[in-house]
Amino acid sequence: MKKLAILSAVLLLIFPAAFGQQKRIKVIADQDSGGPTGTNFLSLLMLLRAPQIDLLGITTVSGDQWVEPATVFALWATEQTGRTDVPVIKGAQNPLLNTRREQELREAIYGSYIEWHGSFNPDAPKPSETWPPPGGYPKVKPKPGRAADFIIDTIRANPGEVVLYAAGPLTNVALAVRMDPAIVPLTKALYIMGGSSSGGPELNWWWDPEAASIVMREPWKEIIITPFEAGAQVWSSAQLMQRIVASGGPLSNHVKQLYLEAKPPEGTSTWSMMWDELTVASIIDPSVIKKSETMYLDVDTDHGPKYGHTVIWKPLPDIPTFFLPYSGPGNVDREKWLGHLAPPARLHPASVQMEVDAQKFENLFVELMSH
């Protein structure tokens, strides 16, 4: 036994990289990576820095920003972290059906029901417009090809191993599964930042509702959702960023300059809910989520006043009880009720994050950003 223990210790000393590599989580990050600050960009920094993650590539999509500037900032993220080995592949510029003009006409009829419109903001830059990150445009260039093709090829090259992390509108993922539905059972898990646990609007699904509906109707092995409401439980702050600066790590100057010293333009704020960062943290350490619920989620695609809103079906613990005078003289037929209360056949169960361990999340965030 003693010789075996010594041999095991020697093997760990000789082959630490091999042992560590086996435990790394293979991830494709699909992001509307606005920058130079904010939830999109910070979540990419976390993925690029995390020793637990084998980041296979970053695919970009329009949402918070159009895909052209999103690609610029994704490339800049790889430079800021010294990870230019991670390919960045440009994806879809427009939603599958939704358009800015249709949204304007819809709001003229029904009124505006969401404050942040992302690339459909009234004062949003043109789709072709880009601007340099601090220090200038990145020198590294995007990998040729299309995001949907990269998603397909990468999942097929790593069957059963890839976590698909989607933190923007689901256009690229919808295109990929329409082009090659066989990637769905080959995907280890789908982590989505999007939707609402209370059935309201949320930008990623509201911006391209058809794409979100397509993706949610596919039979993924595992679907984990960080809804709008979960991300609202954790906020970035000067105090949180100061912990990273105090560490003296590789990103200390980056965080100090952009979050503690820079003054945001008028009408904007440096601090926001940490939606995407929470999704990344839950991939690395699921215990940052204290409570999840099983739900069946879809998206309203009727192009009416609730176009893009999340549609929710929750399994009931038992059949309902009704007031006697309205129920008739007989006993309740449980079998008929249970059949009636089955989930929609087109949908699949998702684990929806409901309650966050904010302190554990913040500690993990600081750790990843500090080392």
C-alpha positions in Angstrom: 0.0 0.0 0.0 2.8 2.4 0.9 4.6 1.7 -2.5 1.3 2.3 -4.3 0.8 5.7 -2.5 4.3 6.8 -3.4 3.8 5.8 -7.1 0.5 7.7 -7.2 2.3 10.8 -5.8 5.1 10.5 -8.3 2.6 10.2 -11.2 0.8 13.4 -10.0 4.1 15.2 -9.9 5.2 14.0 -13.3 1.8 14.4 -15.1 -0.1 17.3 -13.4 -1.2 18.8 -16.7 -2.7 15.5 -17.9 -4.6 15.0 -14.7 -5.9 18.6 -14.7 -6.8 18.4 -18.4 -9.2 15.4 -17.8 -11.2 17.6 -15.4 -11.5 20.7 -17.6 -15.0 21.5 -18.9 -15.0 22.0 -22.7 -17.1 25.1 -23.5 -18.2 27.0 -26.6 -19.2 30.6 -25.6 -21.9 32.2 -27.8 -21.9 35.9 -26.9 -23.2 39.3 -27.9 -20.0 40.6 -26.4 -20.5 44.3 -25.9 -17.6 46.1 -24.3 -15.3 47.3 -22.9 -17.1 46.7 -19.6 -20.3 45.0 -18.5 -21.8 41.5 -18.0 -21.0 40.2 -21.6 -17.3 41.1 -21.4 -16.7 40.1 -17.8 -18.1 36.7 -18.4 -15.7 36.2 -21.3 -12.8 37.2 -19.1 -13.9 34.6 -16.5 -14.1 31.9 -19.1 -10.7 32.8 -20.6 -9.0 32.9 -17.2 -10.7 29.9 -15.5 -8.4 26.9 -15.1 -11.5 24.7 -14.9 -12.5 25.6 -18.5 -11.2 24.5 -21.8 -12.6 27.3 -24.0 -12.9 25.8 -27.5 -14.0 29.0 -29.1 -16.1 32.2 -28.9 -19.0 32.7 -31.4 -20.4 36.2 -31.6 -24.0 37.4 -32.3 -26.0 40.6 -32.3 -28.0 41.5 -29.2 -26.7 44.1 -26.7 -24.4 45.2 -29.6 -24.4 44.4 -33.3 -22.2 41.5 -34.2 -19.4 43.6 -35.7 -18.5 45.5 -32.5 -19.3 42.4 -30.5 -16.6 40.5 -32.5 -14.1 43.4 -31.9 -14.6 43.1 -28.1 -14.5 39.3 -28.1 -11.1 39.5 -29.8 -10.0 42.2 -27.4 -10.9 39.9 -24.5 -8.6 37.2 -25.8 -5.8 39.8 -26.0 -6.5 41.1 -22.5 -6.2 37.6 -21.0 -3.3 36.4 -23.2 -5.5 33.8 -24.8 -5.4 34.6 -28.5 -5.2 30.8 -29.0 -9.0 30.8 -28.5 -10.7 31.4 -31.9 -13.4 34.0 -32.3 -15.9 33.3 -35.1 -18.4 35.9 -36.2 -22.1 34.9 -36.3 -25.5 36.2 -37.2 -26.1 39.9 -37.6 -29.9 39.9 -37.6 -32.7 37.9 -35.9 -34.4 35.2 -37.8 -37.6 37.2 -38.3 -37.7 40.2 -36.0 -36.6 43.6 -37.2 -36.1 47.0 -35.7 -38.9 48.4 -38.0 -41.3 45.8 -36.9 -40.5 46.5 -33.3 -41.1 50.2 -33.8 -44.5 49.5 -35.4 -45.4 47.1 -32.6 -44.6 49.6 -30.0 -46.5 52.3 -31.8 -49.6 50.1 -31.4 -49.0 48.5 -28.0 -46.5 50.8 -26.3 -43.0 50.1 -25.2 -42.7 47.3 -22.7 -39.0 46.9 -22.3 -36.5 49.6 -21.5 -33.3 48.1 -23.0 -33.6 47.3 -26.7 -30.0 46.3 -27.3 -29.1 46.9 -31.0 -32.7 48.0 -31.5 -32.1 51.0 -29.2 -33.4 54.2 -30.8 -29.8 55.7 -30.6 -27.9 52.4 -31.4 -24.9 52.7 -33.8 -25.3 51.3 -37.3 -24.7 47.6 -37.7 -21.4 48.2 -39.6 -20.0 50.7 -37.0 -17.2 49.7 -34.7 -15.0 51.6 -32.3 -11.6 50.8 -30.7 -11.3 49.3 -27.3 -9.0 51.2 -24.9 -5.5 51.1 -26.4 -6.8 50.5 -29.9 -8.2 47.8 -32.1 -7.1 44.2 -31.4 -4.4 42.8 -33.6 -5.8 39.3 -33.7 -8.4 38.6 -36.3 -11.6 36.5 -36.3 -11.3 32.9 -37.6 -12.9 32.6 -41.1 -16.2 30.9 -41.4 -19.6 31.1 -39.7 -20.5 30.7 -36.1 -23.2 28.0 -36.8 -20.7 25.9 -38.7 -18.2 26.2 -35.9 -20.7 25.1 -33.3 -21.7 22.1 -35.4 -18.1 21.1 -36.3 -16.8 21.5 -32.7 -19.6 19.5 -31.1 -19.2 16.8 -33.6 -15.5 16.7 -33.0 -16.1 16.3 -29.2 -19.3 14.2 -28.9 -20.8 14.2 -25.5 -18.2 16.6 -24.0 -19.1 20.2 -25.0 -21.1 22.6 -22.8 -22.8 25.2 -25.0 -22.9 28.5 -23.1 -25.3 30.9 -24.8 -25.5 34.3 -23.3 -26.9 36.4 -26.1 -29.8 36.0 -28.5 -30.0 32.3 -29.6 -29.8 33.0 -33.4 -26.5 31.1 -33.9 -27.6 28.1 -31.9 -31.0 28.0 -33.7 -29.2 28.1 -37.1 -26.9 25.3 -36.0 -29.7 23.0 -34.9 -31.7 23.7 -38.0 -28.6 22.9 -40.1 -27.7 19.8 -38.2 -30.2 18.6 -35.6 -27.9 15.6 -34.7 -25.7 17.9 -32.6 -28.4 18.2 -29.9 -27.9 14.7 -28.4 -24.1 15.1 -28.9 -24.1 18.2 -26.7 -23.2 17.6 -23.0 -25.4 20.5 -21.7 -26.9 23.8 -22.8 -26.5 26.7 -20.4 -28.6 29.8 -21.4 -28.6 33.2 -19.9 -32.1 34.4 -21.0 -35.8 34.3 -20.5 -37.8 35.2 -17.4 -38.7 32.9 -14.5 -41.9 34.9 -14.1 -43.0 34.9 -17.7 -42.0 38.5 -18.7 -39.8 40.0 -21.4 -36.0 39.6 -21.4 -33.7 41.0 -24.1 -32.0 37.8 -25.3 -35.3 36.1 -26.0 -37.2 39.2 -26.9 -34.7 40.3 -29.5 -35.0 37.0 -31.5 -38.0 35.1 -30.2 -38.2 32.5 -33.0 -34.6 31.5 -32.4 -35.3 31.1 -28.7 -38.4 29.0 -29.4 -36.5 26.7 -31.8 -33.7 26.1 -29.3 -36.0 25.4 -26.3 -38.0 22.8 -28.3 -34.9 20.7 -29.0 -34.3 17.6 -26.8 -31.1 18.6 -25.2 -29.6 16.3 -22.6 -29.6 19.0 -20.0 -30.9 22.6 -20.1 -29.8 25.1 -17.4 -31.4 28.6 -17.5 -30.1 31.7 -15.8 -33.2 33.9 -16.1 -33.3 37.6 -15.8 -34.5 37.4 -12.2 -31.5 35.3 -11.0 -29.0 37.7 -12.5 -30.7 40.5 -10.7 -29.6 39.0 -7.4 -25.9 39.9 -8.0 -24.6 43.3 -9.0 -21.2 44.6 -9.9 -19.8 47.3 -7.7 -16.7 49.4 -6.8 -16.3 47.3 -3.7 -16.3 44.0 -5.7 -13.8 45.4 -8.3 -11.5 46.7 -5.6 -11.0 43.2 -4.3 -9.7 42.2 -7.8 -7.4 45.3 -7.9 -6.1 44.5 -4.4 -5.1 41.0 -5.5 -2.4 42.4 -7.9 -3.3 39.8 -10.5 -3.0 39.9 -14.3 -6.3 41.8 -14.7 -5.8 44.3 -11.8 -4.8 47.2 -14.0 -7.5 46.4 -16.5 -10.2 46.5 -13.8 -8.7 49.5 -12.1 -8.6 51.6 -15.2 -12.0 50.6 -16.6 -14.1 50.3 -13.4 -12.5 52.4 -10.8 -10.8 55.3 -12.6 -12.8 55.7 -15.9 -15.8 58.0 -15.9 -18.8 56.5 -17.8 -20.4 58.6 -20.5 -23.4 60.7 -19.5 -26.6 58.6 -19.3 -24.7 55.3 -18.6 -23.6 53.4 -15.6 -20.5 51.3 -14.8 -22.5 48.9 -12.6 -25.0 46.3 -13.7 -26.6 43.0 -12.8 -24.2 40.1 -13.3 -26.4 37.9 -15.5 -23.7 36.3 -17.7 -21.1 36.1 -15.0 -23.6 34.1 -12.9 -24.2 31.6 -15.8 -20.4 31.1 -16.1 -20.0 30.7 -12.4 -22.7 28.0 -12.3 -20.9 26.0 -15.0 -17.8 26.0 -12.9 -19.4 25.6 -9.5 -23.1 24.6 -9.5 -23.3 25.3 -5.8 -23.4 29.1 -6.4 -27.1 28.4 -7.1 -29.0 27.7 -3.9 -32.3 26.8 -5.5 -33.5 25.8 -9.0 -36.9 24.8 -10.3 -37.9 22.5 -13.1 -39.9 24.4 -15.8 -40.9 23.9 -19.4 -40.1 27.2 -21.2 -41.1 28.5 -24.6 -41.4 32.0 -26.2 -44.5 33.9 -27.5 -44.0 34.2 -31.3 -47.5 35.5 -32.1 -46.1 39.0 -33.0 -48.7 40.6 -30.7 -48.2 42.7 -27.6 -46.3 39.9 -25.8 -44.1 38.9 -28.7 -40.8 37.6 -27.2 -42.2 37.1 -23.7 -41.2 33.9 -21.9 -44.0 31.3 -21.7 -43.8 29.0 -18.7 -45.3 25.6 -17.8 -44.6 24.2 -14.3 -45.2 20.7 -13.2 -47.7 20.5 -10.3 -47.0 18.4 -7.2 -50.5 16.9 -7.4 -53.9 17.4 -9.1 -55.8 20.5 -8.1 -58.6 20.6 -5.5 -61.8 22.4 -6.4 -64.8 23.8 -4.4 -67.4 21.0 -3.9 -70.5 22.7 -5.4 -68.6 23.2 -8.7 -67.2 19.7 -8.9 -70.2 17.4 -9.2 -71.3 14.5 -6.9 -68.6 12.0 -7.9 -65.0 11.5 -6.8 -62.2 13.2 -8.7 -60.8 11.0 -11.6 -57.1 11.2 -10.9 -56.0 9.4 -14.0 -57.9 11.7 -16.3 -56.5 14.8 -14.5 -52.9 13.5 -14.5 -53.2 13.0 -18.3 -54.6 16.4 -18.7 -51.8 18.0 -16.7 -48.9 16.5 -18.7 -46.3 19.0 -20.0 -46.5 20.3 -23.6 -45.2 17.6 -25.9 -43.0 20.0 -27.8 -41.1 21.2 -24.8 -38.4 19.7 -22.5 -37.6 20.2 -18.8 -35.1 22.9 -17.9 -33.5 23.6 -14.6 -34.2 27.3 -13.9 -32.0 29.0 -11.4 -34.1 30.8 -8.8 -31.9 31.6 -5.7 -28.3 32.6 -5.7 -25.6 32.3 -3.1 -24.4 35.8 -3.6 -21.3 35.5 -1.4 -20.1 32.3 -2.9 -20.7 33.7 -6.4 -18.7 36.9 -5.6 -15.8 34.9 -4.1 -15.6 32.7 -7.2 -15.8 35.8 -9.5 -13.0 37.5 -7.6 -10.9 34.3 -7.6 -11.2 33.9 -11.4 -10.5 37.5 -12.1 -7.5 37.7 -9.7 -5.3 34.7 -10.8 
